[in-house]
Amino acid sequence: MEPKLVSHSTTVVTDLVLPGETNPLNNLFGGELLARMDRAASIAARRHSRRVCVTASVNHVAFNRPIPLGSVVTLEAKISRAFKSSMEVYIDVWIEDRESGIKNRANEAIYTFVAVDETGHPVEVPGIITETILEKERYEAALRRKQLSLVLAGKMNPSDATELKALFK
Ligand SMILES: CC(C)(COP(=O)(O)OP(=O)(O)OC[C@H]1O[C@@H](n2cnc3c(N)ncnc32)[C@H](O)[C@@H]1OP(=O)(O)O)[C@@H](O)C(=O)NCCC(=O)NCCS
C-alpha cells in the first residue's frame, strides 16, 4: 500500500455554538465538543484509509479554554501516525474572534481509530508521510501514546512498552 501525506487526511469543520449545546455557564458542553471531534477525526481516518473506521480510544483531551455560546469553532483533524490497522488522529480546536477574525487555539484531543472490514475485523492501512516539523514531532510521540493507551486498557504488558519506559530513564 502506498503511504499517504498527512495533509491528505486533513479535515476542517467549522460550526457555531448554539443554545442547547452549552452548560449552565453558557459555554460549549464538553460532551458536545467530544462528539464534534469524534466526527471530524473519523472523517480524517476514513480519508487516510478509505475504510470504515471505528473509535478505539480517546487518548488525550485538553479543555484548555471555554468556548462561549455563539462562538465560531473550527476543528482540524489529521492523522499523526498510522500503525498496522490503527491510526492516531490529532484534533486541534480553534475559536474565531468575531471582530478580527483571528483564530485562537482553544483545545486539542488525540483519538485512535481502527480501520475495519464489513465484519468489523481490523484491516491494514497505508503508512503516513510527514512533511512539517509539527507533523514529525507528533509522529515521533505517537508510539509512546499508543503504548500508554494499550497499557491503560490492559492490552499491553507494561514491561513490553519499551518506548514509554524510555521516557523515564
Ligand atoms: C477497535 C476494535 C476494532 C479493535 O479490535 P481488536 O479485536 O481489539 O483488534 P486488535 O487487538 O487486533 O487491535 C487492532 C488495533 O487497534 C489497536 N488498539 C486496540 N485497542 C486500543 C487502545 N485502547 N488504544 C490504542 N490502540 C488500540 C491495536 O493496538 C491494534 O493496532 P495495530 O493493528 O495498528 O497494531 C474493537 O475493539 C472494536 O470494534 N471496538 C468497538 C469500536 C466502537 O464501536 N467504537 C465506537 C464507540 S461506541
The ligand as an SDF file (V2000), in Angstrom:
LIG
                    3D

 48 50  0  0  0  0  0  0  0  0999 V2000
  -11.3400   -1.2240   17.9930 C   0  0  0  0  0  0  0  0  0  0  0  0
  -11.5340   -2.7230   17.6890 C   0  0  0  0  0  0  0  0  0  0  0  0
  -11.8740   -2.8900   16.2140 C   0  0  0  0  0  0  0  0  0  0  0  0
  -10.2010   -3.3980   17.9880 C   0  0  0  0  0  0  0  0  0  0  0  0
  -10.4130   -4.7630   17.7760 O   0  0  0  0  0  0  0  0  0  0  0  0
   -9.4670   -5.8820   18.4590 P   0  0  0  0  0  0  0  0  0  0  0  0
  -10.0940   -7.1760   18.2710 O   0  0  0  0  0  0  0  0  0  0  0  0
   -9.0880   -5.4090   19.8420 O   0  0  0  0  0  0  0  0  0  0  0  0
   -8.2580   -5.8480   17.4890 O   0  0  0  0  0  0  0  0  0  0  0  0
   -6.7290   -5.8150   17.8040 P   0  0  0  0  0  0  0  0  0  0  0  0
   -6.3760   -6.2180   19.1930 O   0  0  0  0  0  0  0  0  0  0  0  0
   -6.0860   -6.5430   16.6610 O   0  0  0  0  0  0  0  0  0  0  0  0
   -6.3940   -4.2610   17.6650 O   0  0  0  0  0  0  0  0  0  0  0  0
   -6.4850   -3.6290   16.4410 C   0  0  0  0  0  0  0  0  0  0  0  0
   -5.6480   -2.3740   16.5050 C   0  0  0  0  0  0  0  0  0  0  0  0
   -6.2290   -1.4840   17.4470 O   0  0  0  0  0  0  0  0  0  0  0  0
   -5.2600   -1.0820   18.3950 C   0  0  0  0  0  0  0  0  0  0  0  0
   -5.9480   -0.8350   19.6590 N   0  0  0  0  0  0  0  0  0  0  0  0
   -6.8750   -1.6030   20.2440 C   0  0  0  0  0  0  0  0  0  0  0  0
   -7.2640   -1.0390   21.4110 N   0  0  0  0  0  0  0  0  0  0  0  0
   -6.5500    0.1080   21.5340 C   0  0  0  0  0  0  0  0  0  0  0  0
   -6.4760    1.1180   22.5240 C   0  0  0  0  0  0  0  0  0  0  0  0
   -7.2190    1.0840   23.6270 N   0  0  0  0  0  0  0  0  0  0  0  0
   -5.6240    2.1510   22.3350 N   0  0  0  0  0  0  0  0  0  0  0  0
   -4.8480    2.2170   21.2350 C   0  0  0  0  0  0  0  0  0  0  0  0
   -4.8770    1.2820   20.2470 N   0  0  0  0  0  0  0  0  0  0  0  0
   -5.7090    0.2450   20.4090 C   0  0  0  0  0  0  0  0  0  0  0  0
   -4.2910   -2.2640   18.4770 C   0  0  0  0  0  0  0  0  0  0  0  0
   -3.0520   -1.8800   19.0070 O   0  0  0  0  0  0  0  0  0  0  0  0
   -4.2190   -2.6230   17.0090 C   0  0  0  0  0  0  0  0  0  0  0  0
   -3.3870   -1.6820   16.3630 O   0  0  0  0  0  0  0  0  0  0  0  0
   -2.4470   -2.0830   15.0990 P   0  0  0  0  0  0  0  0  0  0  0  0
   -3.1830   -3.0610   14.2300 O   0  0  0  0  0  0  0  0  0  0  0  0
   -2.2170   -0.7910   14.3970 O   0  0  0  0  0  0  0  0  0  0  0  0
   -1.1920   -2.6350   15.6840 O   0  0  0  0  0  0  0  0  0  0  0  0
  -12.6570   -3.3660   18.5750 C   0  0  0  0  0  0  0  0  0  0  0  0
  -12.2540   -3.3050   19.9290 O   0  0  0  0  0  0  0  0  0  0  0  0
  -13.9860   -2.6710   18.4130 C   0  0  0  0  0  0  0  0  0  0  0  0
  -14.6900   -2.8930   17.4420 O   0  0  0  0  0  0  0  0  0  0  0  0
  -14.3410   -1.8050   19.3760 N   0  0  0  0  0  0  0  0  0  0  0  0
  -15.5860   -1.0400   19.3110 C   0  0  0  0  0  0  0  0  0  0  0  0
  -15.4020    0.1990   18.4460 C   0  0  0  0  0  0  0  0  0  0  0  0
  -16.6010    1.0960   18.5240 C   0  0  0  0  0  0  0  0  0  0  0  0
  -17.7090    0.6500   18.4280 O   0  0  0  0  0  0  0  0  0  0  0  0
  -16.3330    2.3970   18.7010 N   0  0  0  0  0  0  0  0  0  0  0  0
  -17.3730    3.3740   18.8240 C   0  0  0  0  0  0  0  0  0  0  0  0
  -17.5540    3.7400   20.2580 C   0  0  0  0  0  0  0  0  0  0  0  0
  -19.0200    3.0820   20.9270 S   0  0  0  0  0  0  0  0  0  0  0  0
  1  2  1  0
  2  3  1  0
  2  4  1  0
  2 36  1  0
  4  5  1  0
  5  6  1  0
  6  7  2  0
  6  8  1  0
  6  9  1  0
  9 10  1  0
 10 11  2  0
 10 12  1  0
 10 13  1  0
 13 14  1  0
 14 15  1  0
 15 16  1  0
 15 30  1  0
 16 17  1  0
 17 18  1  0
 17 28  1  0
 18 19  1  0
 18 27  1  0
 19 20  2  0
 20 21  1  0
 21 22  1  0
 21 27  2  0
 22 23  1  0
 22 24  2  0
 24 25  1  0
 25 26  2  0
 26 27  1  0
 28 29  1  0
 28 30  1  0
 30 31  1  0
 31 32  1  0
 32 33  2  0
 32 34  1  0
 32 35  1  0
 36 37  1  0
 36 38  1  0
 38 39  2  0
 38 40  1  0
 40 41  1  0
 41 42  1  0
 42 43  1  0
 43 44  2  0
 43 45  1  0
 45 46  1  0
 46 47  1  0
 47 48  1  0
M  END
$$$$
